[in-house]
Amino acid sequence: MKYLLVLAVIVIAYLLWRGARTRDIQRGRRDTPALPQDMVRCPVCSVHLPRPDAVPGASGRLYCCAEHRRIGGN
Ligand SMILES: [Zn+2]
């Protein structure tokens, strides 16, 4: 009877360890960093911003906002 209790404790400890390990693996997949983005520089204020967030001007230049596009002469 005593050995059955020891065996039950070992099985429960193993199941808890396995559950924690599975959660760590799933969390690791979620925390993978995003891919690096292409950065561009605004010619007016020199701020760097991701290319998808930039405002394109008529001359092909990329600006941080519509106001700087206007100041930049586009
Ligand atoms: Zn700017």
N, CA, C, O and the ligand as a Tripos MOL2 file, in Angstrom:
@<TRIPOS>MOLECULE
protein
  297   295    75     0     0
PROTEIN
NO_CHARGES

@<TRIPOS>ATOM
      1 N           0.8340   -1.2130    0.0000 N.3       1 MET1
      2 CA          0.0000    0.0000    0.0000 C.3       1 MET1
      3 C           0.8650    1.2580    0.0000 C.2       1 MET1
      4 O           0.5520    2.2480   -0.6600 O.2       1 MET1
      5 N           1.9760    1.1920    0.7660 N.am      2 LYS2
      6 CA          2.8900    2.3180    0.8660 C.3       2 LYS2
      7 C           3.5240    2.6380   -0.5020 C.2       2 LYS2
      8 O           3.6850    3.8050   -0.8600 O.2       2 LYS2
      9 N           3.8790    1.5910   -1.2550 N.am      3 TYR3
     10 CA          4.5020    1.7760   -2.5610 C.3       3 TYR3
     11 C           3.5090    2.3430   -3.5850 C.2       3 TYR3
     12 O           3.8820    3.0790   -4.4990 O.2       3 TYR3
     13 N           2.2380    1.9760   -3.4030 N.am      4 LEU4
     14 CA          1.2000    2.4990   -4.2950 C.3       4 LEU4
     15 C           1.0760    4.0170   -4.1270 C.2       4 LEU4
     16 O           0.8890    4.7420   -5.1040 O.2       4 LEU4
     17 N           1.1810    4.4880   -2.8850 N.am      5 LEU5
     18 CA          1.1140    5.9250   -2.5950 C.3       5 LEU5
     19 C           2.3190    6.6540   -3.2040 C.2       5 LEU5
     20 O           2.1720    7.7330   -3.7800 O.2       5 LEU5
     21 N           3.5100    6.0570   -3.0720 N.am      6 VAL6
     22 CA          4.7320    6.6390   -3.6500 C.3       6 VAL6
     23 C           4.5970    6.7070   -5.1720 C.2       6 VAL6
     24 O           4.9480    7.7110   -5.7910 O.2       6 VAL6
     25 N           4.0870    5.6310   -5.7620 N.am      7 LEU7
     26 CA          3.8990    5.5920   -7.2070 C.3       7 LEU7
     27 C           2.9010    6.6690   -7.6530 C.2       7 LEU7
     28 O           3.1190    7.3190   -8.6750 O.2       7 LEU7
     29 N           1.8090    6.8660   -6.8990 N.am      8 ALA8
     30 CA          0.8050    7.8800   -7.2320 C.3       8 ALA8
     31 C           1.4200    9.2810   -7.1820 C.2       8 ALA8
     32 O           1.1300   10.1080   -8.0460 O.2       8 ALA8
     33 N           2.2660    9.5590   -6.1810 N.am      9 VAL9
     34 CA          2.9210   10.8640   -6.0540 C.3       9 VAL9
     35 C           3.8480   11.0850   -7.2440 C.2       9 VAL9
     36 O           3.8770   12.1840   -7.7970 O.2       9 VAL9
     37 N           4.5980   10.0780   -7.6460 N.am     10 ILE10
     38 CA          5.5150   10.2080   -8.7800 C.3      10 ILE10
     39 C           4.7390   10.4800  -10.0630 C.2      10 ILE10
     40 O           5.1400   11.3290  -10.8590 O.2      10 ILE10
     41 N           3.6350    9.7710  -10.2720 N.am     11 VAL11
     42 CA          2.8280    9.9590  -11.4880 C.3      11 VAL11
     43 C           2.2510   11.3770  -11.5130 C.2      11 VAL11
     44 O           2.2740   12.0290  -12.5570 O.2      11 VAL11
     45 N           1.7380   11.8600  -10.3860 N.am     12 ILE12
     46 CA          1.1650   13.2110  -10.3260 C.3      12 ILE12
     47 C           2.2520   14.2610  -10.5940 C.2      12 ILE12
     48 O           2.0230   15.2180  -11.3340 O.2      12 ILE12
     49 N           3.4490   14.0780   -9.9840 N.am     13 ALA13
     50 CA          4.5420   15.0240  -10.2120 C.3      13 ALA13
     51 C           4.9510   15.0540  -11.6870 C.2      13 ALA13
     52 O           5.2240   16.1210  -12.2370 O.2      13 ALA13
     53 N           4.9930   13.8760  -12.3270 N.am     14 TYR14
     54 CA          5.3510   13.8060  -13.7400 C.3      14 TYR14
     55 C           4.3130   14.5340  -14.5990 C.2      14 TYR14
     56 O           4.6730   15.2780  -15.5110 O.2      14 TYR14
     57 N           3.0300   14.3190  -14.3070 N.am     15 LEU15
     58 CA          1.9790   14.9670  -15.0960 C.3      15 LEU15
     59 C           2.0280   16.4840  -14.9390 C.2      15 LEU15
     60 O           1.8310   17.2090  -15.9150 O.2      15 LEU15
     61 N           2.2890   16.9780  -13.7190 N.am     16 LEU16
     62 CA          2.4070   18.4280  -13.4930 C.3      16 LEU16
     63 C           3.6020   18.9950  -14.2590 C.2      16 LEU16
     64 O           3.4960   20.0530  -14.8790 O.2      16 LEU16
     65 N           4.7430   18.2920  -14.2200 N.am     17 TRP17
     66 CA          5.9530   18.7460  -14.9240 C.3      17 TRP17
     67 C           5.7100   18.7900  -16.4230 C.2      17 TRP17
     68 O           6.1240   19.7280  -17.1040 O.2      17 TRP17
     69 N           5.0210   17.7430  -16.9390 N.am     18 ARG18
     70 CA          4.7490   17.6820  -18.3790 C.3      18 ARG18
     71 C           3.8130   18.8190  -18.8080 C.2      18 ARG18
     72 O           3.9940   19.4090  -19.8730 O.2      18 ARG18
     73 N           2.8090   19.1220  -17.9690 N.am     19 GLY19
     74 CA          1.8780   20.2140  -18.2810 C.3      19 GLY19
     75 C           2.5840   21.5550  -18.3070 C.2      19 GLY19
     76 O           2.3340   22.3700  -19.1950 O.2      19 GLY19
     77 N           3.4750   21.7960  -17.3340 N.am     20 ALA20
     78 CA          4.2200   23.0560  -17.2940 C.3      20 ALA20
     79 C           5.1400   23.1720  -18.5000 C.2      20 ALA20
     80 O           5.2880   24.2530  -19.0700 O.2      20 ALA20
     81 N           5.7590   22.0630  -18.8890 N.am     21 ARG21
     82 CA          6.6750   22.0670  -20.0460 C.3      21 ARG21
     83 C           5.9110   22.3820  -21.3360 C.2      21 ARG21
     84 O           6.3980   23.1390  -22.1770 O.2      21 ARG21
     85 N           4.7150   21.8010  -21.4930 N.am     22 THR22
     86 CA          3.8980   22.0570  -22.6810 C.3      22 THR22
     87 C           3.5000   23.5250  -22.7530 C.2      22 THR22
     88 O           3.5160   24.1260  -23.8280 O.2      22 THR22
     89 N           3.1370   24.1110  -21.5920 N.am     23 ARG23
     90 CA          2.7740   25.5370  -21.5730 C.3      23 ARG23
     91 C           3.9740   26.4060  -21.9560 C.2      23 ARG23
     92 O           3.8210   27.3850  -22.6860 O.2      23 ARG23
     93 N           5.1860   26.0470  -21.4590 N.am     24 ASP24
     94 CA          6.3870   26.8110  -21.7970 C.3      24 ASP24
     95 C           6.6560   26.7710  -23.2970 C.2      24 ASP24
     96 O           7.0200   27.7850  -23.8920 O.2      24 ASP24
     97 N           6.4760   25.5970  -23.9100 N.am     25 ILE25
     98 CA          6.7210   25.4650  -25.3470 C.3      25 ILE25
     99 C           5.7250   26.3210  -26.1240 C.2      25 ILE25
    100 O           6.0980   27.0070  -27.0750 O.2      25 ILE25
    101 N           4.4450   26.2780  -25.7130 N.am     26 GLN26
    102 CA          3.4280   27.0790  -26.4190 C.3      26 GLN26
    103 C           3.7040   28.5630  -26.2530 C.2      26 GLN26
    104 O           3.5270   29.3360  -27.1950 O.2      26 GLN26
    105 N           4.1430   28.9740  -25.0470 N.am     27 ARG27
    106 CA          4.4570   30.3840  -24.8030 C.3      27 ARG27
    107 C           5.6630   30.8160  -25.6520 C.2      27 ARG27
    108 O           5.6880   31.9310  -26.1720 O.2      27 ARG27
    109 N           6.6380   29.9500  -25.7870 N.am     28 GLY28
    110 CA          7.8220   30.2310  -26.5970 C.3      28 GLY28
    111 C           7.4660   30.4760  -28.0400 C.2      28 GLY28
    112 O           8.0610   31.3350  -28.6920 O.2      28 GLY28
    113 N           6.4950   29.7260  -28.5520 N.am     29 ARG29
    114 CA          6.0680   29.9360  -29.9480 C.3      29 ARG29
    115 C           5.3990   31.2930  -30.1020 C.2      29 ARG29
    116 O           5.5800   31.9690  -31.1140 O.2      29 ARG29
    117 N           4.6110   31.6970  -29.0810 N.am     30 ARG30
    118 CA          3.8970   32.9700  -29.1610 C.3      30 ARG30
    119 C           4.8530   34.1590  -29.0670 C.2      30 ARG30
    120 O           4.6060   35.2030  -29.6700 O.2      30 ARG30
    121 N           5.9690   33.9990  -28.2930 N.am     31 ASP31
    122 CA          6.8760   35.1120  -28.0560 C.3      31 ASP31
    123 C           7.9300   35.2730  -29.1460 C.2      31 ASP31
    124 O           8.8510   36.0740  -28.9860 O.2      31 ASP31
    125 N           7.8220   34.5390  -30.2430 N.am     32 THR32
    126 CA          8.8200   34.6880  -31.2940 C.3      32 THR32
    127 C           8.7730   36.1190  -31.8180 C.2      32 THR32
    128 O           7.6900   36.6250  -32.1120 O.2      32 THR32
    129 N           9.9220   36.7840  -31.9410 N.am     33 PRO33
    130 CA          9.9310   38.1830  -32.3680 C.3      33 PRO33
    131 C           9.4490   38.3400  -33.8100 C.2      33 PRO33
    132 O           9.6090   37.4390  -34.6340 O.2      33 PRO33
    133 N           8.8670   39.4830  -34.0940 N.am     34 ALA34
    134 CA          8.4100   39.7690  -35.4480 C.3      34 ALA34
    135 C           9.6010   39.9300  -36.3820 C.2      34 ALA34
    136 O          10.7090   40.2340  -35.9410 O.2      34 ALA34
    137 N           9.3720   39.7290  -37.6440 N.am     35 LEU35
    138 CA         10.4390   39.8780  -38.6280 C.3      35 LEU35
    139 C          10.8550   41.3460  -38.7000 C.2      35 LEU35
    140 O          10.0150   42.2240  -38.5000 O.2      35 LEU35
    141 N          12.1250   41.6360  -38.9790 N.am     36 PRO36
    142 CA         12.5630   43.0280  -39.0700 C.3      36 PRO36
    143 C          11.8840   43.7480  -40.2240 C.2      36 PRO36
    144 O          11.6400   43.1730  -41.2840 O.2      36 PRO36
    145 N          11.5830   45.0280  -39.9910 N.am     37 GLN37
    146 CA         10.9090   45.8140  -41.0150 C.3      37 GLN37
    147 C          11.9020   46.7500  -41.6910 C.2      37 GLN37
    148 O          12.8910   47.1680  -41.0890 O.2      37 GLN37
    149 N          11.6260   47.0680  -42.9400 N.am     38 ASP38
    150 CA         12.4360   48.0110  -43.6900 C.3      38 ASP38
    151 C          12.1200   49.4170  -43.1780 C.2      38 ASP38
    152 O          10.9580   49.8230  -43.1520 O.2      38 ASP38
    153 N          13.1560   50.1610  -42.7700 N.am     39 MET39
    154 CA         12.9580   51.4960  -42.2090 C.3      39 MET39
    155 C          13.3430   52.5580  -43.2400 C.2      39 MET39
    156 O          14.2700   52.3690  -44.0280 O.2      39 MET39
    157 N          12.6210   53.6680  -43.2220 N.am     40 VAL40
    158 CA         12.9380   54.7900  -44.1070 C.3      40 VAL40
    159 C          13.0830   56.0470  -43.2530 C.2      40 VAL40
    160 O          12.5970   56.0940  -42.1230 O.2      40 VAL40
    161 N          13.7620   57.0820  -43.8040 N.am     41 ARG41
    162 CA         13.9930   58.3270  -43.0670 C.3      41 ARG41
    163 C          13.1980   59.4460  -43.7160 C.2      41 ARG41
    164 O          13.2140   59.6080  -44.9360 O.2      41 ARG41
    165 N          12.5120   60.2070  -42.9000 N.am     42 CYS42
    166 CA         11.7850   61.3750  -43.4060 C.3      42 CYS42
    167 C          12.8140   62.4570  -43.7580 C.2      42 CYS42
    168 O          13.6370   62.8050  -42.9110 O.2      42 CYS42
    169 N          12.7900   62.9980  -44.9840 N.am     43 PRO43
    170 CA         13.7810   64.0140  -45.3750 C.3      43 PRO43
    171 C          13.5800   65.3580  -44.6630 C.2      43 PRO43
    172 O          14.4890   66.1880  -44.6890 O.2      43 PRO43
    173 N          12.4320   65.6030  -44.0320 N.am     44 VAL44
    174 CA         12.1660   66.8810  -43.3670 C.3      44 VAL44
    175 C          12.6480   66.8440  -41.9170 C.2      44 VAL44
    176 O          13.4150   67.7130  -41.5040 O.2      44 VAL44
    177 N          12.2100   65.8510  -41.1400 N.am     45 CYS45
    178 CA         12.5390   65.8190  -39.7130 C.3      45 CYS45
    179 C          13.5440   64.7230  -39.3600 C.2      45 CYS45
    180 O          13.9400   64.6120  -38.2000 O.2      45 CYS45
    181 N          13.9590   63.9230  -40.3210 N.am     46 SER46
    182 CA         14.9590   62.8610  -40.1390 C.3      46 SER46
    183 C          14.5190   61.7510  -39.2050 C.2      46 SER46
    184 O          15.3580   60.9850  -38.7320 O.2      46 SER46
    185 N          13.2360   61.6410  -38.9260 N.am     47 VAL47
    186 CA         12.7640   60.5480  -38.0840 C.3      47 VAL47
    187 C          12.7310   59.2670  -38.9270 C.2      47 VAL47
    188 O          12.4020   59.2980  -40.1120 O.2      47 VAL47
    189 N          13.0720   58.1580  -38.3020 N.am     48 HIS48
    190 CA         13.0260   56.8690  -38.9840 C.3      48 HIS48
    191 C          11.7060   56.1760  -38.6500 C.2      48 HIS48
    192 O          11.2780   56.1640  -37.4960 O.2      48 HIS48
    193 N          11.0690   55.6030  -39.6650 N.am     49 LEU49
    194 CA          9.7890   54.9340  -39.4630 C.3      49 LEU49
    195 C           9.6940   53.7340  -40.3980 C.2      49 LEU49
    196 O          10.3900   53.6880  -41.4130 O.2      49 LEU49
    197 N           8.8320   52.7510  -40.0700 N.am     50 PRO50
    198 CA          8.6670   51.5940  -40.9520 C.3      50 PRO50
    199 C           8.1130   52.0200  -42.3100 C.2      50 PRO50
    200 O           7.2600   52.9030  -42.3930 O.2      50 PRO50
    201 N           8.6070   51.3820  -43.3730 N.am     51 ARG51
    202 CA          8.1940   51.7410  -44.7330 C.3      51 ARG51
    203 C           6.6650   51.6910  -44.9390 C.2      51 ARG51
    204 O           6.1270   52.5770  -45.6030 O.2      51 ARG51
    205 N           5.9450   50.6850  -44.3940 N.am     52 PRO52
    206 CA          4.4850   50.6690  -44.5990 C.3      52 PRO52
    207 C           3.7640   51.8600  -43.9690 C.2      52 PRO52
    208 O           2.6710   52.2120  -44.4120 O.2      52 PRO52
    209 N           4.3560   52.4950  -42.9350 N.am     53 ASP53
    210 CA          3.7210   53.6350  -42.2740 C.3      53 ASP53
    211 C           4.0690   54.9600  -42.9350 C.2      53 ASP53
    212 O           3.4900   55.9840  -42.5750 O.2      53 ASP53
    213 N           4.9960   54.9760  -43.8920 N.am     54 ALA54
    214 CA          5.4440   56.2260  -44.5070 C.3      54 ALA54
    215 C           4.4150   56.7480  -45.5100 C.2      54 ALA54
    216 O           3.6500   55.9810  -46.0960 O.2      54 ALA54
    217 N           4.4160   58.0750  -45.6930 N.am     55 VAL55
    218 CA          3.5200   58.7380  -46.6490 C.3      55 VAL55
    219 C           4.3240   59.0250  -47.9170 C.2      55 VAL55
    220 O           5.2650   59.8160  -47.8720 O.2      55 VAL55
    221 N           3.9770   58.4030  -49.0480 N.am     56 PRO56
    222 CA          4.7670   58.6260  -50.2670 C.3      56 PRO56
    223 C           4.4820   59.9840  -50.8870 C.2      56 PRO56
    224 O           3.3320   60.4180  -50.9530 O.2      56 PRO56
    225 N           5.5540   60.6620  -51.3500 N.am     57 GLY57
    226 CA          5.4140   61.9270  -52.0560 C.3      57 GLY57
    227 C           5.4490   61.7000  -53.5560 C.2      57 GLY57
    228 O           5.6950   60.5850  -54.0160 O.2      57 GLY57
    229 N           5.1990   62.7710  -54.3290 N.am     58 ALA58
    230 CA          5.1310   62.6530  -55.7830 C.3      58 ALA58
    231 C           6.4900   62.3050  -56.3860 C.2      58 ALA58
    232 O           6.5530   61.6400  -57.4200 O.2      58 ALA58
    233 N           7.5850   62.7480  -55.7460 N.am     59 SER59
    234 CA          8.9230   62.5000  -56.2890 C.3      59 SER59
    235 C           9.4640   61.1330  -55.8930 C.2      59 SER59
    236 O          10.6160   60.8230  -56.1970 O.2      59 SER59
    237 N           8.6590   60.3040  -55.2200 N.am     60 GLY60
    238 CA          9.1130   58.9930  -54.7820 C.3      60 GLY60
    239 C           9.7200   59.0050  -53.4000 C.2      60 GLY60
    240 O          10.0780   57.9510  -52.8760 O.2      60 GLY60
    241 N           9.8470   60.2010  -52.7840 N.am     61 ARG61
    242 CA         10.3680   60.2880  -51.4210 C.3      61 ARG61
    243 C           9.2870   59.8300  -50.4500 C.2      61 ARG61
    244 O           8.0950   59.8720  -50.7550 O.2      61 ARG61
    245 N           9.7300   59.3910  -49.2740 N.am     62 LEU62
    246 CA          8.7960   58.9170  -48.2480 C.3      62 LEU62
    247 C           8.8880   59.8290  -47.0370 C.2      62 LEU62
    248 O           9.9860   60.1400  -46.5740 O.2      62 LEU62
    249 N           7.7440   60.2590  -46.5220 N.am     63 TYR63
    250 CA          7.6630   61.1930  -45.3930 C.3      63 TYR63
    251 C           6.9580   60.5420  -44.2140 C.2      63 TYR63
    252 O           6.2740   59.5290  -44.3660 O.2      63 TYR63
    253 N           7.1350   61.1410  -43.0240 N.am     64 CYS64
    254 CA          6.5230   60.5900  -41.8170 C.3      64 CYS64
    255 C           5.0540   60.9640  -41.7130 C.2      64 CYS64
    256 O           4.2840   60.2440  -41.0770 O.2      64 CYS64
    257 N           4.6400   62.0920  -42.3320 N.am     65 CYS65
    258 CA          3.2460   62.5190  -42.2360 C.3      65 CYS65
    259 C           2.9170   63.4190  -43.4310 C.2      65 CYS65
    260 O           3.8100   63.8410  -44.1650 O.2      65 CYS65
    261 N           1.6290   63.7060  -43.6130 N.am     66 ALA66
    262 CA          1.1830   64.5370  -44.7390 C.3      66 ALA66
    263 C           1.7180   65.9520  -44.6350 C.2      66 ALA66
    264 O           2.0050   66.5750  -45.6570 O.2      66 ALA66
    265 N           1.8610   66.4820  -43.4130 N.am     67 GLU67
    266 CA          2.3780   67.8230  -43.2010 C.3      67 GLU67
    267 C           3.8170   67.9350  -43.7090 C.2      67 GLU67
    268 O           4.1620   68.9160  -44.3690 O.2      67 GLU67
    269 N           4.6380   66.9670  -43.4160 N.am     68 HIS68
    270 CA          6.0350   67.0030  -43.8800 C.3      68 HIS68
    271 C           6.1150   66.7420  -45.3770 C.2      68 HIS68
    272 O           7.0450   67.2170  -46.0290 O.2      68 HIS68
    273 N           5.1740   66.0060  -45.9360 N.am     69 ARG69
    274 CA          5.1240   65.8380  -47.3810 C.3      69 ARG69
    275 C           4.8540   67.1800  -48.0450 C.2      69 ARG69
    276 O           5.4450   67.4960  -49.0770 O.2      69 ARG69
    277 N           3.9510   67.9790  -47.4480 N.am     70 ARG70
    278 CA          3.6380   69.3210  -47.9710 C.3      70 ARG70
    279 C           4.8540   70.2370  -47.8620 C.2      70 ARG70
    280 O           5.1820   70.9530  -48.8080 O.2      70 ARG70
    281 N           5.5300   70.2150  -46.6980 N.am     71 ILE71
    282 CA          6.7240   71.0350  -46.4890 C.3      71 ILE71
    283 C           7.8350   70.5950  -47.4200 C.2      71 ILE71
    284 O           8.6130   71.4250  -47.8910 O.2      71 ILE71
    285 N           7.9200   69.2960  -47.6940 N.am     72 GLY72
    286 CA          8.9600   68.7570  -48.5330 C.3      72 GLY72
    287 C           8.8030   69.1210  -50.0050 C.2      72 GLY72
    288 O           9.6940   68.8500  -50.8090 O.2      72 GLY72
    289 N           7.6770   69.7330  -50.3620 N.am     73 GLY73
    290 CA          7.4950   70.2320  -51.7230 C.3      73 GLY73
    291 C           6.7280   69.2790  -52.6300 C.2      73 GLY73
    292 O           6.8180   69.3890  -53.8520 O.2      73 GLY73
    293 N           5.9770   68.3460  -52.0530 N.am     74 ASN74
    294 CA          5.1820   67.4380  -52.8740 C.3      74 ASN74
    295 C           3.7030   67.6960  -52.6710 C.2      74 ASN74
    296 O           2.8700   67.0260  -53.2810 O.2      74 ASN74
    297 ZN          8.9360   64.1210  -40.8640 Zn       75 ZN75
@<TRIPOS>BOND
     1     1     2 1
     2     2     3 1
     3     3     4 2
     4     3     5 am
     5     5     6 1
     6     6     7 1
     7     7     8 2
     8     7     9 am
     9     9    10 1
    10    10    11 1
    11    11    12 2
    12    11    13 am
    13    13    14 1
    14    14    15 1
    15    15    16 2
    16    15    17 am
    17    17    18 1
    18    18    19 1
    19    19    20 2
    20    19    21 am
    21    21    22 1
    22    22    23 1
    23    23    24 2
    24    23    25 am
    25    25    26 1
    26    26    27 1
    27    27    28 2
    28    27    29 am
    29    29    30 1
    30    30    31 1
    31    31    32 2
    32    31    33 am
    33    33    34 1
    34    34    35 1
    35    35    36 2
    36    35    37 am
    37    37    38 1
    38    38    39 1
    39    39    40 2
    40    39    41 am
    41    41    42 1
    42    42    43 1
    43    43    44 2
    44    43    45 am
    45    45    46 1
    46    46    47 1
    47    47    48 2
    48    47    49 am
    49    49    50 1
    50    50    51 1
    51    51    52 2
    52    51    53 am
    53    53    54 1
    54    54    55 1
    55    55    56 2
    56    55    57 am
    57    57    58 1
    58    58    59 1
    59    59    60 2
    60    59    61 am
    61    61    62 1
    62    62    63 1
    63    63    64 2
    64    63    65 am
    65    65    66 1
    66    66    67 1
    67    67    68 2
    68    67    69 am
    69    69    70 1
    70    70    71 1
    71    71    72 2
    72    71    73 am
    73    73    74 1
    74    74    75 1
    75    75    76 2
    76    75    77 am
    77    77    78 1
    78    78    79 1
    79    79    80 2
    80    79    81 am
    81    81    82 1
    82    82    83 1
    83    83    84 2
    84    83    85 am
    85    85    86 1
    86    86    87 1
    87    87    88 2
    88    87    89 am
    89    89    90 1
    90    90    91 1
    91    91    92 2
    92    91    93 am
    93    93    94 1
    94    94    95 1
    95    95    96 2
    96    95    97 am
    97    97    98 1
    98    98    99 1
    99    99   100 2
   100    99   101 am
   101   101   102 1
   102   102   103 1
   103   103   104 2
   104   103   105 am
   105   105   106 1
   106   106   107 1
   107   107   108 2
   108   107   109 am
   109   109   110 1
   110   110   111 1
   111   111   112 2
   112   111   113 am
   113   113   114 1
   114   114   115 1
   115   115   116 2
   116   115   117 am
   117   117   118 1
   118   118   119 1
   119   119   120 2
   120   119   121 am
   121   121   122 1
   122   122   123 1
   123   123   124 2
   124   123   125 am
   125   125   126 1
   126   126   127 1
   127   127   128 2
   128   127   129 am
   129   129   130 1
   130   130   131 1
   131   131   132 2
   132   131   133 am
   133   133   134 1
   134   134   135 1
   135   135   136 2
   136   135   137 am
   137   137   138 1
   138   138   139 1
   139   139   140 2
   140   139   141 am
   141   141   142 1
   142   142   143 1
   143   143   144 2
   144   143   145 am
   145   145   146 1
   146   146   147 1
   147   147   148 2
   148   147   149 am
   149   149   150 1
   150   150   151 1
   151   151   152 2
   152   151   153 am
   153   153   154 1
   154   154   155 1
   155   155   156 2
   156   155   157 am
   157   157   158 1
   158   158   159 1
   159   159   160 2
   160   159   161 am
   161   161   162 1
   162   162   163 1
   163   163   164 2
   164   163   165 am
   165   165   166 1
   166   166   167 1
   167   167   168 2
   168   167   169 am
   169   169   170 1
   170   170   171 1
   171   171   172 2
   172   171   173 am
   173   173   174 1
   174   174   175 1
   175   175   176 2
   176   175   177 am
   177   177   178 1
   178   178   179 1
   179   179   180 2
   180   179   181 am
   181   181   182 1
   182   182   183 1
   183   183   184 2
   184   183   185 am
   185   185   186 1
   186   186   187 1
   187   187   188 2
   188   187   189 am
   189   189   190 1
   190   190   191 1
   191   191   192 2
   192   191   193 am
   193   193   194 1
   194   194   195 1
   195   195   196 2
   196   195   197 am
   197   197   198 1
   198   198   199 1
   199   199   200 2
   200   199   201 am
   201   201   202 1
   202   202   203 1
   203   203   204 2
   204   203   205 am
   205   205   206 1
   206   206   207 1
   207   207   208 2
   208   207   209 am
   209   209   210 1
   210   210   211 1
   211   211   212 2
   212   211   213 am
   213   213   214 1
   214   214   215 1
   215   215   216 2
   216   215   217 am
   217   217   218 1
   218   218   219 1
   219   219   220 2
   220   219   221 am
   221   221   222 1
   222   222   223 1
   223   223   224 2
   224   223   225 am
   225   225   226 1
   226   226   227 1
   227   227   228 2
   228   227   229 am
   229   229   230 1
   230   230   231 1
   231   231   232 2
   232   231   233 am
   233   233   234 1
   234   234   235 1
   235   235   236 2
   236   235   237 am
   237   237   238 1
   238   238   239 1
   239   239   240 2
   240   239   241 am
   241   241   242 1
   242   242   243 1
   243   243   244 2
   244   243   245 am
   245   245   246 1
   246   246   247 1
   247   247   248 2
   248   247   249 am
   249   249   250 1
   250   250   251 1
   251   251   252 2
   252   251   253 am
   253   253   254 1
   254   254   255 1
   255   255   256 2
   256   255   257 am
   257   257   258 1
   258   258   259 1
   259   259   260 2
   260   259   261 am
   261   261   262 1
   262   262   263 1
   263   263   264 2
   264   263   265 am
   265   265   266 1
   266   266   267 1
   267   267   268 2
   268   267   269 am
   269   269   270 1
   270   270   271 1
   271   271   272 2
   272   271   273 am
   273   273   274 1
   274   274   275 1
   275   275   276 2
   276   275   277 am
   277   277   278 1
   278   278   279 1
   279   279   280 2
   280   279   281 am
   281   281   282 1
   282   282   283 1
   283   283   284 2
   284   283   285 am
   285   285   286 1
   286   286   287 1
   287   287   288 2
   288   287   289 am
   289   289   290 1
   290   290   291 1
   291   291   292 2
   292   291   293 am
   293   293   294 1
   294   294   295 1
   295   295   296 2
@<TRIPOS>SUBSTRUCTURE
     1 MET1         2 RESIDUE 1 A MET
     2 LYS2         6 RESIDUE 1 A LYS
     3 TYR3        10 RESIDUE 1 A TYR
     4 LEU4        14 RESIDUE 1 A LEU
     5 LEU5        18 RESIDUE 1 A LEU
     6 VAL6        22 RESIDUE 1 A VAL
     7 LEU7        26 RESIDUE 1 A LEU
     8 ALA8        30 RESIDUE 1 A ALA
     9 VAL9        34 RESIDUE 1 A VAL
    10 ILE10       38 RESIDUE 1 A ILE
    11 VAL11       42 RESIDUE 1 A VAL
    12 ILE12       46 RESIDUE 1 A ILE
    13 ALA13       50 RESIDUE 1 A ALA
    14 TYR14       54 RESIDUE 1 A TYR
    15 LEU15       58 RESIDUE 1 A LEU
    16 LEU16       62 RESIDUE 1 A LEU
    17 TRP17       66 RESIDUE 1 A TRP
    18 ARG18       70 RESIDUE 1 A ARG
    19 GLY19       74 RESIDUE 1 A GLY
    20 ALA20       78 RESIDUE 1 A ALA
    21 ARG21       82 RESIDUE 1 A ARG
    22 THR22       86 RESIDUE 1 A THR
    23 ARG23       90 RESIDUE 1 A ARG
    24 ASP24       94 RESIDUE 1 A ASP
    25 ILE25       98 RESIDUE 1 A ILE
    26 GLN26      102 RESIDUE 1 A GLN
    27 ARG27      106 RESIDUE 1 A ARG
    28 GLY28      110 RESIDUE 1 A GLY
    29 ARG29      114 RESIDUE 1 A ARG
    30 ARG30      118 RESIDUE 1 A ARG
    31 ASP31      122 RESIDUE 1 A ASP
    32 THR32      126 RESIDUE 1 A THR
    33 PRO33      130 RESIDUE 1 A PRO
    34 ALA34      134 RESIDUE 1 A ALA
    35 LEU35      138 RESIDUE 1 A LEU
    36 PRO36      142 RESIDUE 1 A PRO
    37 GLN37      146 RESIDUE 1 A GLN
    38 ASP38      150 RESIDUE 1 A ASP
    39 MET39      154 RESIDUE 1 A MET
    40 VAL40      158 RESIDUE 1 A VAL
    41 ARG41      162 RESIDUE 1 A ARG
    42 CYS42      166 RESIDUE 1 A CYS
    43 PRO43      170 RESIDUE 1 A PRO
    44 VAL44      174 RESIDUE 1 A VAL
    45 CYS45      178 RESIDUE 1 A CYS
    46 SER46      182 RESIDUE 1 A SER
    47 VAL47      186 RESIDUE 1 A VAL
    48 HIS48      190 RESIDUE 1 A HIS
    49 LEU49      194 RESIDUE 1 A LEU
    50 PRO50      198 RESIDUE 1 A PRO
    51 ARG51      202 RESIDUE 1 A ARG
    52 PRO52      206 RESIDUE 1 A PRO
    53 ASP53      210 RESIDUE 1 A ASP
    54 ALA54      214 RESIDUE 1 A ALA
    55 VAL55      218 RESIDUE 1 A VAL
    56 PRO56      222 RESIDUE 1 A PRO
    57 GLY57      226 RESIDUE 1 A GLY
    58 ALA58      230 RESIDUE 1 A ALA
    59 SER59      234 RESIDUE 1 A SER
    60 GLY60      238 RESIDUE 1 A GLY
    61 ARG61      242 RESIDUE 1 A ARG
    62 LEU62      246 RESIDUE 1 A LEU
    63 TYR63      250 RESIDUE 1 A TYR
    64 CYS64      254 RESIDUE 1 A CYS
    65 CYS65      258 RESIDUE 1 A CYS
    66 ALA66      262 RESIDUE 1 A ALA
    67 GLU67      266 RESIDUE 1 A GLU
    68 HIS68      270 RESIDUE 1 A HIS
    69 ARG69      274 RESIDUE 1 A ARG
    70 ARG70      278 RESIDUE 1 A ARG
    71 ILE71      282 RESIDUE 1 A ILE
    72 GLY72      286 RESIDUE 1 A GLY
    73 GLY73      290 RESIDUE 1 A GLY
    74 ASN74      294 RESIDUE 1 A ASN
    75 ZN75       297 GROUP 0 **** ****
